[in-house]
Amino acid sequence: MSAAPVIAAVDGSADSLRALDWAVDAARRRAAALRVVHVRQYAAWGQADVLVAGPPEAEGDPVLDEVRTRLAGRAGAPAVEYVALEGVPGAVLPELGSDAELLVLGSRGRGGFASLLLGSNGLAAARDAECPVVVVPRPGREVHGEGPAEPGPRVVVGLHADSPDEAVLSFAFTEAALRDARLQVIAAYPWPVQTWSAPGQPVPPVVDQDAVANETRVLAEGFLAPHRERHPRVRADAEALPGDAAGLLVAASKDADLVVVGRHRRRLLAPARMMGSVTQAVLLHAASPVAVVPPAPPEE
């Protein structure tokens, strides 16, 4: 059994209850405990940057009471702990990731504008939490593109062939193994490539597209090799595809069990935690749940 719990953040909204169901399944697959957390928003006059010394009692919390009723008698449910906290959810939720295996929440909660595709709490958690964060979208998101080439469970992962993140690949392979799913690895490369001889005068590329695609595929296969050795039962299909990585991953999210993306590494001149444009676009538009994996710690 995993020592670290899977955390489900709930607020009583339909989005958070869908995330709760996903978290229950994730905890069961990992043989981990489930921690259900409700963060009670500070009053408008409260101090948003100060957390209370101790959490309030979970008893009597109507949101957690609703979850207890929802999970009561569910076959195969993991051990469940209920926690009520007070504070600003966007600040409290990322902190919970310090001792969690996974943090799961819905794409939107009760607050904010109904037109938002991703709430501020989901964005903050995906950007700042120390553990992987899964954001479960609302059903019915439409994505363009054809469906999967073959039926069956499928996990999608984006691979940056120039600078792959081992933590992202490791998480994707593990998730595929837990789900007995095929792993679809998408390595995007920019095409068409344009060079410029003078301002405003593009020149046709002299690089052969087949050569670029082949080189990208060879790099991807090399990065996947050690993970295939650790997970011999996972079928991992590497695809070198031209175009925008975000668009390719969103299209691949159709009928997928999960899309796995990475978060930006901290840089010397930009030490704050950040999310790249690809990750943000996938969170906003993917039809499937999205896992945002923090980067592997830098080697000493």
Backbone torsions as a table, in degrees:
resi	resn	phi	psi	omega
1	MET	NA	137.4	179.6
2	SER	-68.8	137.2	-179.9
3	ALA	-75.2	-32.5	-178.7
4	ALA	-87.2	139.5	-178.1
5	PRO	-84.8	162.8	166.1
6	VAL	-92.0	126.9	-177.2
7	ILE	-103.2	129.9	173.5
8	ALA	-111.8	121.1	178.0
9	ALA	-90.9	123.9	-177.0
10	VAL	-125.7	151.4	174.0
11	ASP	-141.6	12.7	179.7
12	GLY	90.1	-9.8	179.5
13	SER	-76.1	159.7	178.3
14	ALA	-62.3	-35.0	178.9
15	ASP	-62.8	-43.3	-178.2
16	SER	-70.7	-30.7	178.1
17	LEU	-71.4	-33.1	173.0
18	ARG	-65.4	-40.8	177.1
19	ALA	-64.7	-36.4	177.4
20	LEU	-59.7	-46.9	179.1
21	ASP	-60.1	-39.7	178.5
22	TRP	-65.2	-40.1	-179.4
23	ALA	-67.5	-37.2	177.1
24	VAL	-59.2	-46.0	179.3
25	ASP	-65.1	-41.0	-179.6
26	ALA	-64.2	-41.3	178.5
27	ALA	-65.2	-40.8	179.2
28	ARG	-62.3	-44.1	-179.6
29	ARG	-63.8	-32.8	-177.7
30	ARG	-91.6	-2.2	-173.6
31	ALA	54.3	43.3	-178.0
32	ALA	-114.7	158.7	173.9
33	ALA	-74.4	156.3	177.4
34	LEU	-110.6	127.8	176.0
35	ARG	-111.9	115.4	179.7
36	VAL	-97.1	121.5	-173.1
37	VAL	-120.4	131.2	170.9
38	HIS	-117.6	119.2	178.0
39	VAL	-98.4	113.6	178.8
40	ARG	-80.3	124.0	-177.0
41	GLN	-65.6	136.2	172.7
42	TYR	-59.6	152.0	170.6
43	ALA	-63.6	157.9	-176.7
44	ALA	-57.9	-27.9	-178.5
45	TRP	-90.6	-1.0	-176.7
46	GLY	-74.5	170.2	177.9
47	GLN	-88.5	105.5	-172.4
48	ALA	-68.9	-21.9	-175.0
49	ASP	-99.5	10.9	-179.3
50	VAL	-123.6	126.6	177.3
51	LEU	-91.8	150.4	178.2
52	VAL	-69.5	157.2	-176.8
53	ALA	-66.9	-35.8	-179.0
54	GLY	-140.8	149.0	-179.1
55	PRO	-73.0	149.8	175.3
56	PRO	-71.1	166.6	178.6
57	GLU	-68.5	140.1	178.4
58	ALA	-72.5	-22.6	179.1
59	GLU	-65.7	138.0	177.9
60	GLY	85.6	0.9	176.2
61	ASP	-81.9	115.4	-175.8
62	PRO	-63.0	-31.7	178.7
63	VAL	-66.9	-46.2	179.0
64	LEU	-69.5	-31.7	175.9
65	ASP	-62.9	-39.0	177.9
66	GLU	-63.7	-39.6	179.3
67	VAL	-66.8	-41.7	177.6
68	ARG	-56.5	-44.5	178.7
69	THR	-64.2	-39.2	-178.0
70	ARG	-66.6	-35.9	-176.2
71	LEU	-92.9	-9.4	-175.9
72	ALA	-60.5	125.7	175.8
73	GLY	75.1	8.0	-179.7
74	ARG	-71.7	125.3	-176.8
75	ALA	-65.9	135.4	176.2
76	GLY	74.4	11.4	-179.0
77	ALA	-69.8	144.6	178.1
78	PRO	-75.0	173.1	172.0
79	ALA	-63.9	135.0	-172.7
80	VAL	-121.2	134.7	173.4
81	GLU	-117.7	137.9	-178.6
82	TYR	-112.3	129.9	-176.3
83	VAL	-132.8	129.5	172.8
84	ALA	-111.1	132.4	179.8
85	LEU	-129.2	162.9	175.3
86	GLU	-122.5	144.0	179.4
87	GLY	148.0	-166.3	176.7
88	VAL	-89.0	117.2	-175.4
89	PRO	-54.4	-38.6	-178.8
90	GLY	-64.9	-20.7	176.7
91	ALA	-97.1	-36.2	-175.8
92	VAL	-76.5	-43.7	-174.4
93	LEU	-59.3	-46.0	178.4
94	PRO	-60.0	-32.4	179.9
95	GLU	-66.4	-27.2	-179.1
96	LEU	-66.8	-20.4	-177.7
97	GLY	-71.8	-8.8	-176.4
98	SER	-67.1	-25.4	179.1
99	ASP	-128.9	30.5	-178.8
100	ALA	-117.7	151.8	173.1
101	GLU	-81.9	-29.7	-175.6
102	LEU	-159.3	141.7	174.6
103	LEU	-118.7	124.3	-174.0
104	VAL	-121.7	132.2	176.9
105	LEU	-151.3	162.9	178.9
106	GLY	-78.6	163.4	-177.6
107	SER	-67.5	-27.0	177.1
108	ARG	-146.0	152.9	177.0
109	GLY	-111.2	-153.2	-177.5
110	ARG	-73.9	-30.8	-174.7
111	GLY	-85.6	-178.7	174.6
112	GLY	81.6	-170.0	-177.9
113	PHE	-93.4	140.7	-177.0
114	ALA	-63.5	-22.9	-177.3
115	SER	-81.4	-9.5	-178.0
116	LEU	-68.5	138.1	177.2
117	LEU	-85.2	-25.6	179.6
118	LEU	-143.6	125.7	-179.0
119	GLY	-75.2	165.5	-178.3
120	SER	-66.6	-31.9	-179.6
121	ASN	-67.9	-41.9	177.3
122	GLY	-64.0	-40.2	179.0
123	LEU	-64.7	-44.4	-179.2
124	ALA	-65.0	-42.2	-179.3
125	ALA	-65.4	-45.1	-179.3
126	ALA	-64.4	-30.3	-178.1
127	ARG	-83.1	-34.9	-166.8
128	ASP	-113.9	-19.0	-175.1
129	ALA	-67.5	148.0	-179.6
130	GLU	-82.9	-13.0	178.3
131	CYS	-109.3	166.6	173.6
132	PRO	-59.6	143.0	-179.2
133	VAL	-119.8	128.4	177.1
134	VAL	-107.9	125.4	177.2
135	VAL	-109.3	120.9	-177.5
136	VAL	-96.9	119.0	-175.7
137	PRO	-81.0	168.0	171.8
138	ARG	-69.3	147.2	178.4
139	PRO	-68.9	156.4	174.6
140	GLY	93.1	4.4	175.6
141	ARG	-65.6	130.7	179.5
142	GLU	-97.4	134.2	175.3
143	VAL	-124.8	147.3	-179.6
144	HIS	-86.8	152.1	179.5
145	GLY	116.6	166.6	-179.8
146	GLU	-77.6	158.9	177.5
147	GLY	-74.1	-179.7	-178.7
148	PRO	-62.8	150.7	-177.5
149	ALA	-68.4	-25.4	-179.7
150	GLU	-143.3	151.9	-179.1
151	PRO	-75.8	174.4	177.0
152	GLY	112.3	164.4	179.4
153	PRO	-62.4	144.0	-173.9
154	ARG	-150.9	132.7	172.5
155	VAL	-112.2	135.3	-178.5
156	VAL	-111.1	137.3	175.9
157	VAL	-135.8	139.2	175.5
158	GLY	-90.6	132.4	-179.4
159	LEU	-119.5	120.6	174.8
160	HIS	-88.6	104.3	-173.0
161	ALA	-63.8	-24.3	179.7
162	ASP	-78.5	-32.4	-178.2
163	SER	-150.7	73.4	-178.7
164	PRO	-69.3	151.1	177.5
165	ASP	-108.0	119.4	-177.2
166	GLU	-63.5	-32.4	-180.0
167	ALA	-64.0	-38.7	179.7
168	VAL	-66.4	-46.8	179.8
169	LEU	-64.9	-41.1	179.6
170	SER	-61.6	-44.0	179.1
171	PHE	-63.6	-43.5	-177.7
172	ALA	-63.7	-44.0	178.9
173	PHE	-64.3	-42.1	179.2
174	THR	-62.6	-42.9	-179.8
175	GLU	-65.5	-40.8	177.9
176	ALA	-63.5	-39.6	178.3
177	ALA	-65.0	-41.9	179.6
178	LEU	-63.4	-32.0	-176.6
179	ARG	-98.0	-0.5	-175.1
180	ASP	52.2	48.7	-172.7
181	ALA	-116.4	157.9	172.3
182	ARG	-77.5	141.2	178.0
183	LEU	-103.1	117.7	177.2
184	GLN	-98.3	112.9	-176.9
185	VAL	-102.0	118.5	-177.5
186	ILE	-108.3	115.0	175.4
187	ALA	-110.8	106.0	-176.7
188	ALA	-88.9	146.2	172.7
189	TYR	-133.1	144.3	-176.5
190	PRO	-70.6	132.3	175.5
191	TRP	-158.4	138.8	3.3
192	PRO	-76.8	152.1	176.6
193	VAL	-90.4	130.1	-179.4
194	GLN	-118.3	137.3	171.8
195	THR	-114.5	162.6	-173.7
196	TRP	-128.4	123.2	178.1
197	SER	-89.9	-27.4	179.5
198	ALA	-156.7	160.6	-179.5
199	PRO	-53.1	123.0	177.3
200	GLY	80.5	9.1	-178.4
201	GLN	-123.1	87.6	178.5
202	PRO	-69.2	147.2	179.5
203	VAL	-116.4	136.6	178.4
204	PRO	-56.6	143.8	-177.3
205	PRO	-66.7	146.6	176.6
206	VAL	-99.5	0.9	-179.9
207	VAL	-91.1	136.8	178.6
208	ASP	-80.3	129.6	-176.6
209	GLN	-63.1	-40.1	179.1
210	ASP	-59.9	-36.6	179.2
211	ALA	-67.7	-40.5	178.8
212	VAL	-65.1	-44.8	179.9
213	ALA	-62.4	-42.4	-179.3
214	ASN	-65.4	-41.9	179.5
215	GLU	-64.4	-40.9	178.2
216	THR	-63.0	-40.9	-179.7
217	ARG	-66.8	-40.8	179.4
218	VAL	-63.7	-42.9	177.3
219	LEU	-61.5	-44.1	-179.4
220	ALA	-61.7	-44.8	-179.4
221	GLU	-61.3	-37.0	178.4
222	GLY	-64.6	-40.8	179.3
223	PHE	-70.6	-28.6	-178.2
224	LEU	-80.7	-21.4	-172.5
225	ALA	-53.4	-51.9	-178.4
226	PRO	-64.3	-31.4	178.7
227	HIS	-72.5	-34.8	175.3
228	ARG	-64.1	-35.7	177.7
229	GLU	-65.2	-38.1	-179.7
230	ARG	-76.6	-24.4	-179.4
231	HIS	-128.4	71.2	-174.3
232	PRO	-65.5	-18.5	-178.4
233	ARG	-89.0	-6.1	179.6
234	VAL	-89.4	124.2	174.3
235	ARG	-86.5	114.5	-178.5
236	ALA	-113.1	117.1	-179.7
237	ASP	-104.7	114.6	179.3
238	ALA	-89.1	130.5	179.7
239	GLU	-124.7	120.6	173.8
240	ALA	-95.1	112.5	-172.2
241	LEU	-124.9	141.0	178.0
242	PRO	-80.8	145.7	173.8
243	GLY	121.2	-164.4	-176.2
244	ASP	-79.9	127.8	-176.9
245	ALA	-61.6	-41.2	-178.4
246	ALA	-62.6	-46.1	179.7
247	GLY	-63.2	-38.7	179.7
248	LEU	-66.4	-41.6	-179.6
249	LEU	-69.6	-39.0	177.5
250	VAL	-63.7	-43.6	178.4
251	ALA	-62.1	-39.3	-179.2
252	ALA	-71.8	-15.8	-179.1
253	SER	-70.8	-13.8	180.0
254	LYS	-62.2	119.9	179.5
255	ASP	65.6	15.0	176.6
256	ALA	-85.4	153.6	175.6
257	ASP	-76.0	-33.5	-175.5
258	LEU	-164.9	144.7	170.1
259	VAL	-115.0	130.5	-176.3
260	VAL	-111.8	125.9	177.8
261	VAL	-132.6	163.4	179.9
262	GLY	-102.6	166.7	176.4
263	ARG	-107.6	152.4	-178.7
264	HIS	-58.7	141.3	169.4
265	ARG	-73.1	153.8	173.5
266	ARG	-72.4	140.5	179.5
267	ARG	-115.7	160.6	-176.2
268	LEU	-57.7	-44.4	-177.3
269	LEU	-90.7	-3.2	177.8
270	ALA	-140.0	72.7	-172.5
271	PRO	-72.4	-15.2	-179.1
272	ALA	-71.2	152.2	176.3
273	ARG	-67.8	137.8	-176.0
274	MET	-138.5	161.3	169.0
275	MET	-119.9	136.5	179.5
276	GLY	-74.1	167.6	-178.5
277	SER	-64.6	-33.6	178.8
278	VAL	-65.2	-47.2	-179.4
279	THR	-61.6	-43.6	179.7
280	GLN	-63.5	-42.4	-179.6
281	ALA	-64.2	-40.1	179.1
282	VAL	-66.0	-42.1	177.3
283	LEU	-60.9	-37.2	-177.0
284	LEU	-75.0	-32.3	-166.3
285	HIS	-123.2	-11.3	-176.8
286	ALA	-65.5	145.6	179.9
287	ALA	-85.1	-17.1	-177.8
288	SER	-107.7	167.4	170.7
289	PRO	-56.8	147.8	-177.7
290	VAL	-122.1	129.5	174.6
291	ALA	-103.3	123.7	175.7
292	VAL	-103.6	118.1	-173.1
293	VAL	-105.3	125.3	177.1
294	PRO	-67.0	154.1	-176.4
295	PRO	-67.2	154.4	175.5
296	ALA	-65.0	144.5	178.6
297	PRO	-59.5	142.1	179.7
298	PRO	-64.6	143.9	178.9
299	GLU	-72.6	145.6	179.5
300	GLU	-69.4	NA	NA
